[in-house]
Amino acid sequence: MMAPKLKDGTDKVIEHFMAEKLRKIGAKGFVLGVSGGIDSAVVLKLAVNAVGKDRVLGLIMPERDSPKEDMRDAEDLCKAEGVEYEVLDITGAVGAFEETLGGKVGRMPLANIKARCRMVLLYHRAGTQSRLVLGTSNKSELLVGYFTKHGDGGADIEPIGDLYKTEVRQLALVLGVPDRVVEKAPSAGLWKGQTDEGEMGITYERLDAVLYGIEQGLPEQDIAKRAGTTVREVERVSNMVRLSSHKRKFPAVAKLGLRTPGLDWREGDEDV
């Protein structure tokens, strides 16, 4: 199986990127949601290495369905890095949305509400403390749209957004993330028994091999052979990428003026 391989020095490149963003924008520090999973554990460590523990704030945001072991792991990760952290239970906020919406919300819409509640808290702390919100989405999730728009997809920067999930696992070993965090089944913890791979219907290893082939522009048959799967599954993943493209773009704007935001209004590369 042809899977992406982590390049040497990746951690240093990301840490420099994070430190430079903070310097250019002039923010005082970072805030991120720490879930107890591998992605947020890696981003937490990168942030501390980049700007120091005193400029990093972790938010642990459980709700009634959150696995207790994840919350323990999240606290242990923050303590191990020596960062300030807060535990903010969102059960009441989620319940308020349920009540407002009539008392019965489907499982997936409710999962999106949970993700957006966490985004609101992150941006509140960021706004009141002059911090930047760190996203914890990886390249695999971003490409197939496995995130909530304006939820966990809401961030100022995405430090591991160009690393496939399998590369994040490799980086976690480089950074010394605890084995129990690296080895646990990936899950957003949005309902009991939920796992990423179960929800997507594909393992991250195979997904990354397919996405890597798509990134390289290979024919579908070649991708299927290299990923050890079928052309049909390659087509399914390709459709996931295509149908989720709106999540990775500025909202569509009707073209009326000479230059249009999100279309042909060029911003340049400087952060302000």
C-alpha positions in Angstrom: 0.0 0.0 0.0 1.4 3.4 -1.1 0.8 5.7 1.9 2.2 9.2 2.5 5.4 9.3 4.6 6.2 12.0 7.2 9.1 14.1 6.1 12.1 14.7 8.4 11.8 18.0 10.2 8.1 18.4 9.8 7.6 19.3 13.4 10.1 22.2 13.1 8.5 23.5 9.9 5.1 23.6 11.6 6.4 25.1 14.8 8.1 27.9 12.8 4.8 28.5 10.9 2.9 28.8 14.1 5.4 31.1 15.8 5.5 33.4 12.7 1.7 33.6 12.4 1.5 34.6 16.1 4.2 37.2 15.6 2.8 38.7 12.4 -0.7 39.0 13.7 0.4 40.3 17.1 -1.8 38.0 19.2 -0.8 37.1 22.7 -1.1 33.3 22.4 -3.1 30.3 21.2 -6.2 28.5 22.4 -7.2 25.1 21.3 -9.7 22.4 22.2 -8.1 19.4 23.8 -10.2 16.3 23.3 -7.8 13.6 24.5 -7.3 12.4 20.9 -4.2 12.2 18.9 -4.8 15.3 16.7 -5.3 17.7 19.5 -2.4 16.1 21.5 -0.1 16.7 18.5 -1.2 20.3 18.0 -0.9 21.0 21.8 2.7 19.8 21.8 3.6 21.7 18.6 2.1 24.9 20.1 4.1 24.6 23.3 7.3 23.9 21.3 6.5 26.9 19.1 5.7 29.6 21.6 6.1 28.2 25.1 3.6 26.8 27.6 2.7 30.2 29.0 1.2 31.3 25.7 -1.1 28.2 25.2 -4.5 27.7 26.7 -6.3 24.4 26.5 -10.1 24.1 26.6 -11.6 20.7 27.5 -15.2 20.8 26.6 -17.1 17.6 27.5 -20.8 16.9 27.4 -23.0 14.1 28.6 -21.9 11.6 25.9 -18.2 12.3 26.1 -16.1 9.2 27.1 -14.7 9.7 30.6 -11.3 8.3 29.5 -11.0 11.0 26.9 -11.5 13.7 29.4 -8.9 12.1 31.7 -6.4 11.9 28.8 -7.1 15.5 27.9 -6.3 16.7 31.4 -3.2 14.5 31.6 -2.0 15.9 28.3 -2.4 19.5 29.5 -0.7 18.8 32.8 2.2 17.0 31.1 2.8 20.1 28.9 2.3 22.5 31.9 -0.3 24.6 30.1 -3.2 26.4 31.6 -6.4 24.7 30.9 -10.2 25.0 31.6 -12.9 22.4 31.7 -16.1 23.8 30.3 -19.0 21.4 30.2 -21.3 22.1 27.2 -24.1 19.8 28.2 -26.3 22.7 29.3 -25.7 24.7 26.1 -26.5 21.7 23.9 -29.6 21.0 26.0 -30.7 24.6 25.5 -30.4 24.2 21.7 -32.4 21.0 21.9 -35.2 22.7 23.9 -35.2 25.7 21.5 -35.6 23.3 18.5 -38.5 21.4 20.0 -36.8 18.9 22.3 -35.9 16.3 19.7 -32.9 16.6 17.4 -31.4 13.9 15.1 -28.1 12.4 16.0 -26.0 14.0 13.3 -27.6 17.5 13.6 -27.0 17.3 17.4 -23.3 16.4 16.7 -23.0 19.5 14.6 -24.5 21.6 17.5 -21.9 20.2 19.9 -19.1 21.1 17.5 -20.4 24.6 17.0 -20.9 25.1 20.8 -17.2 24.3 21.2 -16.3 26.7 18.5 -18.2 29.5 20.2 -16.3 28.9 23.5 -12.9 28.8 21.7 -13.6 32.1 20.0 -14.9 33.7 23.1 -11.6 32.9 24.9 -9.6 34.0 21.8 -11.5 37.3 21.6 -11.3 38.2 25.2 -7.6 37.1 25.7 -6.2 38.2 22.3 -5.4 34.6 21.2 -5.6 32.7 17.9 -7.8 29.6 17.7 -5.8 26.6 16.7 -7.6 24.0 14.6 -6.9 20.3 15.0 -8.2 18.9 11.7 -5.8 16.8 9.6 -5.6 16.7 5.8 -7.6 13.5 5.6 -10.6 15.1 7.4 -10.3 18.3 5.5 -10.3 16.7 2.1 -13.3 14.4 2.7 -15.2 17.0 4.7 -15.2 15.1 7.9 -15.7 18.1 10.1 -18.5 20.5 11.0 -18.7 23.7 9.0 -18.4 26.6 11.4 -17.7 24.0 14.2 -14.4 22.2 14.5 -13.7 23.6 11.0 -13.7 27.1 12.5 -10.1 28.1 13.3 -7.6 30.8 12.6 -4.9 28.4 11.6 -4.7 24.6 10.9 -1.2 23.5 12.0 -1.6 19.8 10.8 -4.0 20.6 7.9 -1.4 19.4 5.4 -0.7 16.1 7.2 -2.7 13.0 6.5 -3.9 11.1 9.5 -1.3 8.4 9.1 1.4 11.2 9.1 -0.1 12.6 12.2 0.4 9.2 13.9 4.0 9.2 12.8 4.5 12.8 14.1 2.9 11.8 17.4 5.6 9.2 17.9 8.3 11.8 17.1 6.8 14.2 19.6 6.4 11.6 22.4 2.6 11.6 22.6 1.6 8.8 25.1 1.0 5.4 23.6 -2.6 5.2 24.9 -3.5 8.3 23.0 -1.8 7.2 19.8 -3.3 3.7 19.9 -6.9 4.6 20.8 -9.6 4.3 18.0 -10.0 7.8 16.4 -13.3 9.2 17.5 -14.9 12.7 17.7 -16.8 11.4 20.8 -20.1 12.8 19.5 -22.2 9.8 20.6 -21.6 6.6 22.4 -19.6 4.1 20.4 -18.9 6.5 17.6 -15.6 6.1 15.7 -14.2 8.0 12.7 -13.5 5.0 10.6 -16.9 3.4 11.3 -18.7 6.5 10.3 -16.7 7.0 7.1 -16.7 3.3 6.3 -13.0 3.1 5.6 -9.8 2.8 7.5 -7.5 5.8 7.7 -4.7 3.8 6.1 -6.7 3.0 3.0 -8.3 6.4 2.9 -4.9 8.1 3.0 -3.6 5.9 0.3 -6.5 6.8 -1.9 -6.3 10.5 -1.2 -2.5 10.4 -1.8 -3.1 8.9 -5.2 -5.8 11.6 -6.0 -3.4 14.3 -4.9 -0.8 12.9 -7.3 -3.3 12.9 -10.1 -3.1 9.2 -10.8 -5.8 7.2 -12.7 -8.4 5.6 -10.6 -7.3 2.0 -11.5 -3.7 2.8 -10.4 -4.9 4.4 -7.2 -7.0 1.3 -6.4 -4.1 -1.0 -7.0 -1.7 1.0 -4.9 -4.2 1.4 -2.1 -5.2 -2.3 -2.1 -8.9 -1.5 -2.8 -11.5 -1.3 -5.6 -12.1 1.4 -8.2 -15.5 1.7 -6.8 -14.1 2.8 -3.4 -11.7 5.2 -5.1 -14.7 6.7 -6.8 -16.6 7.0 -3.5 -13.7 8.8 -1.9 -13.4 11.1 -4.9 -17.0 12.0 -4.5 -16.5 12.7 -0.8 -13.8 15.2 -1.8 -15.9 16.8 -4.5 -19.1 17.1 -2.5 -17.4 18.6 0.5 -15.5 21.3 -1.5 -17.9 24.0 -0.2 -16.5 23.4 3.3 -13.0 24.4 2.2 -14.0 27.6 0.3 -15.1 31.1 1.0 -18.9 31.3 0.7 -20.1 31.8 -2.9 -20.8 35.4 -3.7 -22.8 36.6 -6.8 -20.4 38.5 -9.1 -21.6 42.1 -9.4 -18.6 44.5 -8.9 -15.2 44.9 -10.5 -13.6 42.8 -7.9 -15.5 40.3 -5.7 -14.6 38.9 -2.2 -13.7 35.2 -2.4 -13.5 35.3 -6.2 -11.1 37.9 -7.7 -10.4 40.2 -4.8 -6.7 39.4 -4.1 -5.7 39.9 -0.5 -2.0 39.2 -0.7 0.0 37.1 1.8 0.5 39.4 4.7 -1.4 38.8 7.9 -3.1 41.8 9.5 
